[in-house]
Amino acid sequence: MLILTAVPDFIDFARDELRRAAFDAQILAELEPGVLLAGGDFFPLAQQWQTQPPIFARHICPVQETVPVAGTNSDLARLTQCITRQFLDLIEPEWPFSVQARIFANAVYKPFDINSALADVIQSRTGAPLDVRQPVQILSVVISSQTAYLGLSLAEQNLSDWAGGVRRFAREPEQISRAEFKLLEALEQFKINLPPRGTALDLGAAPGGWTRVLRQKEQYVTAVDPAQLHSTLQADKSVRHLQMTAEEYLTQYPDTFDLIVNDMRLDARDSSRLMVEYAPYLYPHGLVIMTLKLPKEKRRTAIDHSFNILKQAYNLQNARQLFHNRSEITIHLTKTENFS
Ligand SMILES: C[S@@+](CC[C@H](N)C(=O)[O-])C[C@H]1O[C@@H](n2cnc3c(N)ncnc32)[C@H](O)[C@@H]1O
């Protein structure tokens, strides 16, 4: 068995991805909107998704043991017994671990209580180091109204290092927009390191959250948007704001860039067509990060059309619905070799 998590509004897409990857996987229950308990073997699915990740399934974890629970403090003793009997021998003592609990029921305890109680036992009995930020092995514990589901896996098998794929970033006082989290999450998830002093084009930049993140990564930014940028960016000499649309900038002999990001509020297909027009202004080694805003209806068609359009100039490296995406997905592109 396994547990799969996606944005509730997109759970049917995730369910289809699961069916396509593991057609023996039956959906056994919906534990919470966006959280499915499925039959089938976790590990072959995880292996397949490590090389060909799904777009909408945000997180998976295995279920190897179940424990009856009542939402009372006696559950903690039962969970401890279970991991002592079934999991301690499987924990690799050299590898950092974490316990990731999620609770979808009324209970007197919080995820933190389970995490710390079980982590204490694992640490003291196996000597494995606890590392909640970069674990190598993860014990997942999902509590529903009557049952706790427990499973041990490698972080890289779960599609995300975070419980349920919920990646939260600390809010900084200087933060300009919530959209900043989207870019931070994309860079982390797609393992993209931006070398300092690169040149970046930010299409649809206002009010400037992505531009601020790019400046923190020491990029020189050309920010294109008819709307105003935040005042802190207006004073930054390494930010050039072109107060115009992306279509207008195309007519003005754009520069060439190491990175193009695009978070324009535009239909996914129109945005993709524009990105193809921008391809000549991306260096061959360059990369693109963009969001594809999905319509309410025919979302699959919109994605397929957009990918087909982008194929004219780019290779699709990654496409995921990240925790900070709502009705959109984030993609990572590189230029095709034969595109001039
Ligand atoms: C979601 S906001 C971008 C937020 C930004 N990434 C941030 O972090 O602050 C979308 C922006 O796209 C801009 N936009 C929409 N159509 C555009 C176009 N054709 N050319 C340039 N910008 C456009 C809007 O003006 C709006 O500021």
The ligand as a Gaussian input file, in Angstrom:
#p B3LYP/6-31G(d) Opt

LIG

0 1
 C        1.382000      36.743000     -10.820000
 S        1.973000      38.311000     -11.266000
 C        3.711000      38.023000     -11.195000
 C        4.251000      38.008000      -9.793000
 C        5.752000      38.049000      -9.761000
 N        6.353000      36.818000     -10.239000
 C        6.265000      38.299000      -8.369000
 O        6.970000      37.449000      -7.824000
 O        5.981000      39.378000      -7.818000
 C        1.654000      38.346000     -12.970000
 C        2.162000      39.580000     -13.699000
 O        2.093000      39.311000     -15.107000
 C        1.978000      40.572000     -15.742000
 N        1.608000      40.337000     -17.142000
 C        0.470000      39.819000     -17.641000
 N        0.535000      39.805000     -18.997000
 C        1.753000      40.295000     -19.341000
 C        2.420000      40.518000     -20.576000
 N        1.826000      40.232000     -21.739000
 N        3.672000      41.044000     -20.556000
 C        4.267000      41.321000     -19.367000
 N        3.679000      41.139000     -18.180000
 C        2.439000      40.635000     -18.163000
 C        0.949000      41.313000     -14.895000
 O        1.069000      42.703000     -15.073000
 C        1.336000      40.863000     -13.481000
 O        2.139000      41.836000     -12.853000

